[in-house]
Amino acid sequence: MTNEGKMTTIAIHAYGDENQLVQQSLAIPTIKDNQLLVKVQSIGVNPIDWKTRKGLRQSRYPFNFPIVLGQEMAGTVVKVGQNVTDFKVDDEVIGYGTPSNRGTYAEYYAIDADQAAIKPADLSFEESAGLGLAGTTAWEALFDAGQLKAHQTVLILAGSGGVGLMAIQLAKNAGAHVITTTSGKNIPLLKQLGADEVIDYTKDHFSTKVSNVDLVFDTLGGDNQRAAFRVVKPGGRVISIVETTDQAATLSDQYGVSFEKINAHPDKKVISSLAKMFGAKKLIVRVAEDLPFTVENVRRLHRESEAGHVVGKLIMNVN
């Protein structure tokens, strides 16, 4: 902390490139009766962060400046709202919070208690910080929207990203046949995590190798999203977490395939389930990079995330 009642954050005062990110001292949040105040230890950096920074979400979330980015973190509870019964001071927690202008790029974070879960004791803060948003996004795409069941086949586009790695493991744990795409160097990792078939997109397009799947989980959009409709069986699903192409509705009708673009949201049951699977060693979080919490490092991680070739999760550590 910089001084009494204040905390260090990394915020933006205008939309734009990574140079808009600045260090700023702000008041430590005051929590509501249903919230926890968490001293943040580790922070997950996600594509949604730089999309917010660039102004791509301002119509959906018209926040006032300054905006502290970030929705994903792990840390230690230092204060508990009077209506909260499931947590106590000194609990170590995983959290994935609602979008706001006071996010997780900060020394302290106020989070609704129903958006947090107890961190498994034998797992690091760094791993735990990479679980909430990515794991919940994968879960809601595969199971809530995608209705994936055992013995079905799912194609996960871009399996080596943070969400993709979670999706592979969750689908395999559910008993599905898992196909995914990546570049050649990542194939051993994805097979180790449970992928049954891995397509090297630098050599083959998935549409020439895959057909008749029950579900495509689209994390890429664009031409890949359009091609996804061709590989799904009639009555199957394409579920996307990125922008919907103009042709999606037409292709959905043409191929008899359901299409849905989802916006993941915090869910206590999901986060708690993920934490239990994590603690039981049924899930791992691959930390691609782990850096101290500084403006220079946030800018660097934003650039890396935006470039789109990160294998796993980008993490920052406070102190």
C-alpha positions, 0 to 999 in steps of 0.5 A: 500500500502506498499510504493509509486507506490507499492501494496501488492499481494499474488503470486507464484514463482513456481507451487506446493502446497499452501506453494508456496503462498507468500506475495509480493510487486509489482508495481501497474498496469499501465492501457491501454486506454480500462481499469480500475484500481480498488482498490480491496475490496473483492476477490473471491477464485475459484477452477481455482486458485488452479488449476493454482497454481498446474500447471494444466493450464500451457500449456494453460496459460504459464505465467511468474513468479511471478504469482498473482492468481485470476480472480474475485473481487469487488472494487472501480475505481481509474483510468479510461483509456482514451477510457472508457466511461461507468465508472468513478472514485469512481464507485463501480464495479464487475469484472471477468477478463481474466487469466493473471499473474497479477490477483485479489489477490492484492490491485489493479487490472487492468481490461478491462472495458468490463469485469466489471459492476457497483455494485448494491449499496445495496449489499456488496463487499463480495457478489459482489466479488462472482458473476462474475466468478461463475455467468458467468460460470453458465450462459454460461454453461446453456444458451450459450452452454446448450441452456436451455429454459423454461419448460425444465429439467436440472440436475445440479451436485453439486448444493451447490458449488459456480457455482452450487448455481448460476446455480440453481437460473439462471435455475429457473429464466429461467422457467426450472425444476431444479434437483440437487445433494448435501449432505443431510444437504444442501437440505433445502438451495438448495430448498430455492434457487429454486431447484425442486428436490434435490438428496442426493448423500450420499444415492442415485446416480442420475442415479437411480433417474433421466431420460429423462432430457434435459440438465446435467450441469457437475461440477464434471467429472469422473464417474459422467460425464460418468453417465450423458449420461445415464439420458439425452434424445436423442438429449439432452446435457451434458455440462461440466466445468471440464476435459473431460473423455476419454469415452465422445465421445463414450458415446455421440454417443451411447446415441445420446447426445451432449457433450461440455466442455466449458471454461468460459470467461468474457462477459460484457453483462452477467456480467451486466445482473447478476448484474441487477438480483442481484440488483433486488434480483433475485439472491443471493450469499451465502458467505461460508467464508469471511476472511482477505487478508493474506497469511495464509488465502489464503492457508486455502481457497485453501485447503478448495476449493480443498477439494470440500465441500464448500457451496457457495463462498470463499471470502477474504477482503483487509484491 
